[in-house]
């Protein structure tokens, strides 16, 4: 069998002109799987406008009578085309981003499974994405905007990166929330490592860590999963921006604010079955006013002109 770097080998293979012996040996080689994968992938794209049969017919029509010369010329041309096609699709395979994204719109929850079998629940107004190729190489980083709950498969490891910090899995169940200047991580099983700028904290089950405007707070809790999974919302000195996000998800509305400081803190429960009562519960202690438009959008006004 001729070697793969033979000028005509790949062209003859793509044109199904290899002998039975050559094909058997090629399939047994280490290179076959790579070339086969690239060739299969190339069928999913529109190939360059190269009409091998027409070129071959033209060559045969004008040949000088020396058969071996014609076949060599044909295979030389075909080889060049084969190399160009495979090189193009090889570049496309190895360099084209292969990103998976999950997006939960307002009031929506998206459940999905990661490639390692770990389970994720994405809360409303949130997005997660990751690179499949990197995941296959054990470079496992999820980029999160918003809030999500993770149930990690035993033995799996990955990181959750947000604009405010990174959470590294140590075999666990945990939640991450990133809204504006607010960043919070709660651990429900096992341990997680939280990296915030140059600081690192490891928290265990029943512990959480919160950052608001660079101020860190460590907390403890007894629930075994996020309360929002069961449509329950309880706050202890939580930033208003978190409550407004939950309001939008619970009632599937849009909330607009004017002169409202979203970092001011609120403690209490969120009513989930009456929008007006929920708004009164949140806005009254903070001296805010609200109105509900006919299209169900909510406008909240404050007296802080700097916001």
C-alpha positions in Angstrom: 0.0 0.0 0.0 1.2 3.5 -0.8 1.9 5.8 2.1 -0.7 8.4 3.0 1.7 11.2 2.0 1.6 9.8 -1.6 0.5 12.6 -3.9 -2.5 10.6 -5.1 -3.5 8.5 -2.0 -6.1 10.8 -0.4 -7.7 11.6 -3.8 -8.0 8.0 -4.7 -9.5 7.2 -1.3 -12.1 10.0 -1.6 -12.8 8.8 -5.2 -13.2 5.2 -4.0 -10.3 4.1 -6.2 -8.2 2.3 -3.6 -7.6 -1.4 -4.0 -9.3 -3.7 -1.4 -5.9 -4.3 0.2 -5.0 -0.6 0.4 -8.4 0.2 1.9 -8.1 -2.5 4.5 -4.6 -1.3 5.5 -5.7 2.3 5.6 -8.6 1.4 7.9 -6.2 -0.3 10.2 -3.9 2.7 10.4 -3.9 5.4 13.2 -4.6 8.1 10.6 -7.8 6.6 9.2 -10.1 7.8 12.1 -8.9 11.4 11.7 -9.3 11.5 7.9 -12.7 9.7 8.1 -14.0 12.2 10.7 -12.9 15.2 8.6 -14.4 13.6 5.4 -17.7 12.9 7.1 -17.8 16.4 8.5 -17.2 17.9 5.1 -20.4 16.4 3.8 -22.4 18.7 6.0 -21.0 21.8 4.3 -21.2 23.1 0.8 -18.0 22.0 -0.9 -16.1 24.2 -3.3 -17.3 24.1 -6.9 -14.9 21.4 -8.0 -16.3 19.1 -10.7 -13.9 16.2 -10.7 -15.8 14.1 -13.3 -16.0 17.0 -15.8 -12.3 17.7 -15.4 -11.5 14.0 -15.8 -13.6 13.8 -19.0 -11.9 16.9 -20.4 -8.5 15.4 -19.7 -9.4 12.1 -21.2 -10.8 13.8 -24.3 -7.6 15.7 -24.9 -5.1 13.1 -23.8 -2.1 12.4 -25.9 -2.5 8.7 -25.8 -0.4 7.9 -22.7 -2.9 6.5 -20.2 -0.6 6.6 -17.2 0.2 10.3 -17.8 -3.5 11.2 -17.9 -4.3 9.3 -14.6 -1.3 10.9 -13.0 -2.4 14.4 -14.0 -6.0 13.7 -13.0 -5.0 12.4 -9.6 -2.6 15.3 -9.2 -5.5 17.8 -9.7 -7.8 15.7 -7.5 -5.1 15.4 -4.8 -4.8 19.2 -4.7 -8.6 19.5 -4.4 -8.7 16.8 -1.7 -6.0 18.5 0.4 -7.7 21.8 0.1 -11.1 20.5 1.0 -9.8 18.4 4.0 -7.6 21.3 5.1 -10.5 23.7 5.0 -12.8 21.5 7.1 -10.0 20.5 9.4 -9.5 24.2 10.1 -13.2 24.6 10.5 -13.4 21.7 13.0 -10.5 22.7 15.1 -10.9 26.5 15.1 -14.7 27.2 14.9 -16.1 27.9 18.4 -18.5 25.2 19.5 -20.5 26.9 22.3 -23.6 25.6 24.0 -25.9 28.2 25.5 -28.9 28.0 27.7 -31.1 31.1 28.3 -34.0 31.5 30.7 -36.3 34.4 29.9 -38.4 36.3 32.5 -40.5 33.9 34.7 -38.9 30.8 33.0 -36.8 28.0 34.5 -34.6 25.9 32.3 -33.4 22.4 33.4 -30.6 20.7 31.6 -27.8 18.2 31.9 -24.1 19.0 31.5 -21.9 16.7 29.5 -20.6 15.1 32.7 -24.1 14.2 33.9 -24.4 17.1 36.4 -27.8 18.8 36.5 -28.5 22.5 36.3 -31.6 24.6 37.0 -31.3 28.0 35.4 -33.5 30.7 37.0 -35.3 33.4 35.0 -33.4 36.3 33.4 -30.2 34.1 33.3 -27.8 32.6 30.9 -25.2 29.9 30.9 -22.7 29.0 28.1 -19.7 26.7 27.8 -17.3 25.5 25.1 -17.9 21.8 24.2 -14.4 21.3 22.8 -12.8 22.7 26.0 -15.1 20.5 28.0 -13.9 17.4 26.2 -10.3 18.5 27.0 -11.2 18.8 30.8 -11.1 22.6 30.6 -14.5 22.8 32.2 -15.7 26.4 32.7 -19.3 27.6 32.7 -20.0 31.3 32.1 -23.0 32.4 34.1 -25.1 35.6 34.1 -27.9 35.6 36.6 -28.8 32.7 38.9 -28.5 28.9 38.7 -28.6 25.8 41.0 -26.1 23.0 40.4 -26.4 19.3 41.4 -22.9 18.0 40.6 -22.4 14.3 39.6 -20.2 12.6 42.1 -16.5 12.8 41.0 -17.1 15.6 38.5 -15.3 18.9 38.6 -15.9 22.2 36.9 -15.9 26.0 37.5 -18.7 28.6 37.3 -17.4 31.9 36.2 -19.4 35.2 36.6 -18.4 38.8 36.2 -18.1 39.1 40.0 -16.2 35.9 40.9 -15.6 32.2 40.2 -16.9 29.1 42.0 -15.0 25.8 41.8 -16.8 22.5 42.3 -15.5 20.1 45.0 -18.3 17.5 44.5 -21.4 19.3 45.7 -24.8 21.0 45.3 -24.7 24.7 45.2 -26.3 27.9 43.8 -24.8 31.0 42.3 -26.4 34.4 41.9 -24.9 37.4 40.1 -27.0 40.5 39.8 -25.5 43.9 39.3 -23.0 44.5 42.2 -24.4 41.5 44.1 -22.7 38.1 44.1 -23.8 35.2 46.3 -23.0 31.5 46.6 -24.8 29.0 48.8 -23.5 25.4 49.3 -26.1 22.7 50.0 -23.9 19.6 49.9 -20.1 19.0 49.9 -17.9 22.0 49.5 -17.2 24.8 47.0 -14.3 27.2 46.5 -15.2 30.8 45.8 -12.7 33.1 44.2 -13.4 36.8 44.4 -10.6 38.9 42.9 -7.5 38.0 45.1 -9.5 36.4 47.9 -10.4 32.7 48.2 -13.0 31.1 50.5 -14.1 27.5 50.9 -17.6 27.0 52.2 -19.3 23.8 53.2 -22.9 22.6 53.3 -25.2 25.0 55.1 -22.9 27.9 54.5 -23.0 30.8 52.1 -21.1 33.9 51.1 -22.4 37.2 49.8 -20.7 40.2 48.3 -22.5 43.6 47.9 -20.4 46.5 46.7 -17.2 44.7 47.8 -18.6 44.0 51.3 -18.3 40.3 52.2 -20.8 38.5 54.5 -20.7 34.9 55.6 -24.1 33.3 56.3 -25.5 30.0 57.5 -28.9 28.3 56.6 -30.8 25.1 57.1 -32.6 24.5 53.8 -31.1 21.7 51.5 -31.8 23.5 48.2 -32.6 27.0 47.0 -35.9 28.3 48.3 -36.8 29.6 44.8 -36.9 26.0 43.5 -40.2 25.7 45.5 -41.4 29.2 44.8 -40.4 30.5 48.2 -38.5 33.7 48.7 -37.1 34.9 52.1 -34.6 37.7 52.5 -32.3 38.8 55.2 -30.7 42.1 54.4 -30.8 41.4 50.7 -30.2 44.1 48.1 -33.4 45.5 46.4 -32.1 44.5 43.0 -32.3 40.8 44.0 -36.0 41.2 45.1 -36.9 43.1 41.9 -35.4 40.3 39.8 -37.4 37.7 41.8 -40.6 39.8 41.4 -40.1 39.8 37.6 -39.6 36.0 37.5 -42.5 35.2 39.9 -45.1 37.4 38.1 -43.6 37.4 34.6 -43.5 41.2 34.4 -41.1 44.0 33.6 -40.1 46.3 36.5 -38.7 49.8 35.7 -37.2 52.0 38.4 -36.6 55.8 38.7 -34.4 57.4 41.3 -34.2 54.1 43.2 -31.0 52.9 45.0 -31.0 49.2 44.1 -28.3 48.3 46.7 -30.5 49.3 49.7 -31.4 46.3 51.8 -34.7 44.5 52.4 -35.6 41.8 54.9 -38.8 39.8 54.8 -40.8 37.4 52.5 -42.0 37.9 49.0 -45.7 37.3 48.4 -46.1 35.1 45.3 -49.8 35.1 44.6 -50.7 38.8 44.6 -48.7 41.3 42.7 -50.1 44.4 44.4 -49.6 43.0 47.9 -46.1 41.9 47.0 -45.2 45.4 45.8 -46.6 47.0 48.9 -44.6 44.6 51.1 -41.4 45.5 49.4 -41.8 49.3 48.6 -43.4 50.6 51.8 -40.5 49.8 54.2 -38.2 51.5 51.7 -40.4 54.6 51.2 -40.8 53.9 47.5 -43.9 54.4 45.3 -45.1 52.1 42.6 -47.7 51.9 39.8 -49.0 49.1 37.7 -49.6 49.9 34.0 -52.3 48.3 31.9 -49.7 46.2 30.2 -48.8 44.9 33.6 -45.4 46.6 33.6 -44.5 48.0 37.0 -42.9 51.4 37.7 -41.2 52.1 41.0 -40.1 55.6 42.0 -37.8 56.8 44.8 -36.3 60.1 45.9 -32.7 59.4 45.2 -31.8 61.6 42.1 -28.4 60.0 41.9 -29.8 56.7 40.8 
